[in-house]
Each structure stands twice: as C-alpha cells, then as structure tokens.
Amino acid sequence: MKIDIGLDEEARAAVVTRLERVLADTYTLYLLTHSFHWNVTGPKFNDLHAMFMGQYTEMWAAVDEVAERIRALGAFAPGSYGAFARLTSIESPEDVPEALEMVRQLVLGHEALIRTARGALVTAEEARDQVTADLLTQRLQVHEKTAWMLRSLLA
C-alpha cells in the first residue's frame, strides 16, 4: 500500500539511509557495552559493571525505536551482523581491554554515534520529518550525557 504521510518517497529514502547508520552504530555500541559489562575487571568492577548495564539496557530499547521508525517510513530495517558491520562507524576491539581503556573506547563510540545522529538530524530536518528529528534529538541528548559521564571517569 502506498505511504502518504506528507513525506515523498525521495525524502523518506534519504532519512532511512541515515537512520540505518544510526541503527548500526547503536547496535554496535550496545554490543560493545554489553561485552564490556561481562568482561570488566579491576578495582572499579562494581561501578563499571553496573554503569555499563544501565547503558546497554538503554541502548537495547533505542535500537527498537530506531528500527521501528525505519519501518514506519516504509523500509525494512537492517538486522544482521553483516549489515551492521557495513553500516557502522564504530570500531570494536577483538581483545578485552583494561577497565579504563573500555571507558575510553566507549567515549569514542558514543562520540561516533553522536556524529552519525547529527548527520541524520540534518537530513530529517531537510525532509521536514519532525518525528525522526525528535527521535534523533532524544538520542543525541542520551549519548552526549553518557559520553560526558564516561569522560569524567578518565579525568
């Protein structure tokens, strides 16, 4: 059935292309954070273990919101490791770093996701897609705050 929500097909496609990258970055950062939650060690174990759990739990819900927005715009959401690997801007280590290196890598991941979301926000605003713009603004707020909190641990 044709979609008639006030956004033409070209605008929706442009927004979807950007949202796919936001989804891939969010899922990649979710997975990285969850892995660090499992594998953190050292004197800050309790604090970091709990902090990482809160962060990956929040991102798990966000993955669903972003994917459902892609679906509402008439596209299928990417959902494989291969697709996410092609679309993400976040690098994942193969090894298990020390606790503070985990924190540093998560800062870099959140900052990469922030840049991806900002680009998507510009596209959503150009398309006059207020719903996507609102979603992205909320995601930016979460990731900027999280990056700040993680950076504070490194000071």
C-alpha positions in Angstrom: 0.0 0.0 0.0 1.3 3.5 -0.8 2.6 5.6 2.0 1.0 9.0 2.2 2.3 10.7 5.4 3.4 14.0 3.9 6.9 12.9 3.1 7.6 12.0 -0.5 9.5 8.8 -1.4 12.8 10.5 -2.0 12.7 12.3 1.4 11.8 9.1 3.2 14.6 7.2 1.4 17.2 9.8 2.4 16.1 9.7 6.0 16.0 5.9 6.1 19.6 5.8 4.7 20.8 7.9 7.6 18.7 6.0 10.2 20.2 2.7 9.0 23.6 4.1 10.0 22.2 5.3 13.4 20.7 1.9 14.0 24.0 0.1 13.1 26.0 2.4 15.3 23.6 2.0 18.2 23.6 -1.8 17.9 27.4 -1.9 17.6 27.8 0.3 20.7 25.1 -1.7 22.5 27.1 -4.9 21.8 30.4 -3.4 22.8 29.0 -2.0 26.0 27.4 -5.3 26.9 30.6 -7.1 26.2 32.5 -4.7 28.5 29.8 -5.3 31.2 30.6 -9.0 31.0 34.4 -8.7 30.9 35.3 -5.7 33.1 37.7 -6.4 35.9 39.7 -4.5 38.5 39.1 -2.1 41.4 36.3 -0.3 39.6 34.5 -3.5 38.7 31.3 -2.9 40.7 30.8 0.7 39.5 31.6 0.0 35.9 29.7 -3.3 35.7 26.5 -1.5 36.9 27.1 1.6 34.8 27.6 -0.5 31.6 24.4 -2.5 32.4 22.4 0.7 32.6 23.9 2.0 29.3 23.4 -1.2 27.3 19.9 -1.6 28.6 19.0 1.9 27.5 20.5 1.3 24.1 18.6 -2.0 23.7 15.4 -0.1 23.9 16.7 2.6 21.5 17.6 0.0 18.8 13.9 -0.9 18.7 12.8 2.7 18.5 15.2 3.4 15.6 14.3 0.2 13.7 10.6 0.9 14.1 11.0 4.4 12.8 12.7 2.9 9.7 9.7 0.6 9.3 7.2 3.5 9.7 9.0 5.2 6.8 8.3 2.2 4.6 11.6 0.4 4.6 12.9 -2.8 6.1 15.4 -2.3 9.0 18.8 -3.9 8.6 19.1 -6.7 11.1 22.3 -8.8 10.5 25.8 -8.5 11.8 27.0 -8.2 8.2 24.7 -5.3 7.5 25.6 -3.6 10.8 29.3 -4.1 10.1 29.0 -2.4 6.7 27.0 0.5 8.1 28.6 1.3 11.4 31.2 3.9 12.1 32.2 2.4 15.4 35.2 0.1 15.7 35.1 -2.9 18.1 38.2 -4.3 19.6 39.0 -8.0 19.2 40.6 -8.3 22.6 39.4 -7.4 26.1 40.9 -4.1 27.2 41.6 -3.0 30.7 38.8 -1.2 32.5 39.8 2.4 31.8 40.5 1.6 28.2 37.0 0.2 28.0 35.7 3.5 29.2 37.9 5.4 26.7 36.6 3.2 23.8 33.0 3.8 24.9 33.6 7.5 24.8 34.9 7.2 21.3 31.9 5.0 20.4 29.3 7.5 21.8 31.1 10.4 20.1 31.0 8.5 16.7 27.3 7.8 17.2 26.7 11.4 18.1 28.3 12.5 14.8 26.2 9.9 12.9 23.0 11.1 14.6 23.8 14.8 13.9 24.1 14.0 10.2 20.8 12.1 10.3 19.2 15.0 12.1 20.2 17.4 9.3 18.7 15.1 6.7 15.5 14.7 8.8 15.1 18.5 9.2 15.7 19.0 5.4 12.9 16.4 4.8 10.7 18.2 7.3 10.4 14.9 9.2 9.7 16.1 12.6 9.1 12.7 14.1 12.6 11.5 13.1 14.1 14.8 14.1 12.5 14.4 17.6 13.8 10.8 17.9 17.3 11.9 16.9 17.3 14.8 19.3 16.4 12.5 22.1 19.2 10.1 21.1 21.7 12.9 20.9 20.8 14.0 24.4 21.3 10.5 25.8 24.6 9.9 24.0 26.1 13.3 24.8 25.3 12.9 28.5 26.7 9.4 28.5 29.9 10.5 26.7 30.3 13.3 29.3 29.9 10.9 32.2 32.4 8.4 30.8 34.9 11.1 30.0 34.6 12.3 33.6 35.9 8.8 34.7 39.1 9.4 32.7 39.9 12.8 34.2 
